[in-house]
Amino acid sequence: YEDQLIGVYKRMSATSLYGKEMTFGLMEVLSQNYELPTGSAYEEAAKYNYRNIGIRSIVDAIWLEMYSAIANLNIMLKYIDKDPSIFSGDNYAIYKGEALGLRAFLHFELLRIFAPAYTSNPNAGGIPYVTRYMTGVTPQSTVAEVTDLLIRDLTMALTLLEADPLYSIEANEAYSTRNVRSYRFNYYAVAATLARVYQWRGTAADMAEALKYATKVIEDAKFSWVHYSSMQSQNPSEWDRLFSSELIFRLAITDMDEEVEPYFYDNTDKTKRLSPSVVQWEGIYEFEKGYGADWRYEKNWQYSGSDPIFAKYWQYENGSYGGFVPVIRWSEMHYIAAEASVATDPQKAVHYVDTVRYNRYLRDFPLDKNLSEERIKEEIYKEYRKEMIGEGQLFYYYKRLKYMNIPGSAISGNDDVYVLPMPDNEIEFGNRN
C-alpha cells in the first residue's frame, strides 16, 4: 500500500502533471502571466487554441495521467479493507485517508479543467467520477453531482486522517512532522481541498463551509510563515523562494534543477523561456506604490545573464531549498477565508489579506480596515496573482468568477476558453464537455 501511494505521488510529479504542465507550464500560460517569446511551444495555448496538435497532446496527457493515478488509487482502495489487521498503528486509517483524499483532489482538478464552472452551470456535464477499478466506462456526472461526490470522499478522508501525526501533534512541535507530512496528502491538505470545493460552488451556504475549513487550517497553525532569515541571506542559494514552511501539500521532483533550467535561466534556446516582462512584473507587484521590498517581487525576479527573468523556481545544487513544487499553500487559506468573510465581516476579511502581506515584508503598507467590499475583492485578486504566479492557479480564479476580460489576453473569457476539451476517445464513449 505504501508503494502504491508512492507510485501515485511519483506520477503526479511528472512533467505532464505537477512537474510542469499543471504548475509553471500550460496552466500558468493560460493565466497570461508570461510574455512568451516568438516560437514558444505555448504560443497557441496563450491564444486558447486547444485544437493545436502540440497543445492537444499536453491536454490529453493531463486527462490520461490523472485518471491513471485515480485507477491506481482505486486498486488500493479495493483491497485495503479486506484485512485491516495487517497494518500497524494508525497506518490503515492514514493510508486509506490519503488515498480517498487524493482521489477526490485529482477529480477536482479534472473538474476545474474539463468542465464548466459551478457558478456558470452546475447542471452541465462534468467528468466521470471513477470510484472503482474496472474495464467499463464510468458515466459522466454533472458538475453538481461531482462536487457532491468530492465532498463525500473528502469528508470521509478527513475523519480517517484524524490519525495523521500532523493533526495530533502540538503546533509548536510540528516542524519536523510537517516537513515529512507535507509531501503526503495529509489532514490539512484534505481540509484545504474541502475549502476549495466549497468556494468553487460559491453559494452563501457553501462560502460559510469554505470559511469553516479554511479557518481550521489557519487556526491549527501547523504551518508557519517563512522566516526572515531564509529571505535575507547574502547567499541566494539559501533563499526559501517557495516559502517551504507554508506548504500544506507539495510534491518532490527528482533533479528539479535540471527540469527547470531550460525555462528559467539564461539558456541558448530563448523560445523555451517562461517569464513575465518587466512591465508585467512591476504591474503585478504594484511597484509604483513602493512595494519593491515584497519578497515575492524582490527574490523571484533575478538577472540570468543580461536579462531579468522569473526566478521563483531557481534551484541550486546543494542549496538549502529545492527539489519540490508547491501544490496547496497556507496563504491560499487566508484568501479563501477573506473572500468568504467579505459580506459578513469585511474588517476580518481585510485582516486575512493583511496577514499574508505583513509576512511578505509589506509591513509598512497595511490596508485600510474600512475598505469597501469591492476594494477588498480587488485586493484578494491582486494577492492571488502575486502569491500564485508560476503555480497554475490563477486560471481557475478567473474561471470561477467568470472573468470576461482576462488580464493580458484580447480573447473574451467564455466556455471556449475556460473548458478544455476532453480527449477524442472520451467523446466516442459518449462523454461531452
C-alpha positions, 0 to 999 in steps of 0.5 A: 500500500505504501508503494502504491501511494508512492507510485501515485505521488511519483506520477503526479510529479511528472512533467505532464502533471505537477512537474510542469504542465499543471504548475509553471507550464500550460496552466500558468500560460493560460493565466497570461502571466508570461510574455512568451517569446516568438516560437514558444511551444505555448504560443497557441495555448496563450491564444486558447487554441486547444485544437493545436496538435502540440497543445492537444497532446499536453491536454490529453496527457493531463486527462490520461495521467490523472485518471491513471493515478485515480485507477491506481488509487482505486486498486488500493482502495479495493483491497485495503479493507479486506484485512485491516489487521495487517497494518500497524498503528494508525497506518490503515486509517492514514493510508486509506485517508490519503488515498480517498483524499487524493482521489477526490483532489485529482477529480477536482482538478479534472473538474476545474479543467474539463468542465464548466464552472459551478457558478456558470452551470452546475447542471452541465456535464462534468467528468466521470467520477471513477470510484472503482477499478474496472474495464467499463466506462464510468458515466459522466456526472454533472458538475453538481453531482461531482462536487457532491461526490468530492465532498463525500470522499473528502469528508470521509478522508478527513475523519480517517486522517484524524490519525495523521501525526500532523493533526495530533501533534502540538503546533509548536512541535510540528516542524519536523512532522510537517516537513515529512507530512507535507509531501503526503496528502495529509489532514490539512491538505484534505481540509484545504481541498474541502475549502476549495470545493466549497468556494468553487460552488460559491453559494452563501451556504457553501462560502460559510463551509469554505470559511469553516475549513479554511479557518481550521487550517489557519487556526491549527497553525501547523504551518508557519510563515517563512522566516526572515532569515531564509529571505535575507541571506547574502547567499541566494542559494539559501533563499526559501523562494517557495516559502517551504514552511507554508506548504500544506501539500507539495510534491518532490521532483527528482533533479528539479534543477535540471527540469527547470533550467531550460525555462528559467535561466539564461539558456541558448534556446530563448523560445523555451523561456517562461517569464513575465516582462518587466512591465508585467512584473512591476504591474503585478507587484504594484511597484509604483506604490513602493512595494519593491521590498515584497519578497515575492517581487524582490527574490523571484525576479533575478538577472540570468545573464543580461536579462531579468527573468522569473526566478521563483523556481531557481534551484541550486545544487546543494542549496538549502531549498529545492527539489519540490513544487508547491501544490496547496499553500497556507496563504491560499487559506487566508484568501479563501477565508477573506473572500468568504468573510467579505459580506459578513465581516469585511474588517476580518476579511481585510485582516486575512489579506493583511496577514499574508502581506505583513509576512511578505515584508509589506509591513509598512503598507497595511490596508485600510480596515474600512475598505469597501467590499469591492476594494477588498475583492480587488485586493484578494485578486491582486494577492492571488496573482502575486502569491500564485504566479508560476503555480497554475492557479490563477486560471481557475480564479478567473474561471470561477468568477467568470472573468470576461476580460482576462488580464493580458489576453484580447480573447473574451473569457467564455466556455471556449476558453475556460473548458478544455476539451476532453480527449477524442476517445472520451467523446466516442464513449459518449462523454461531452464537455 
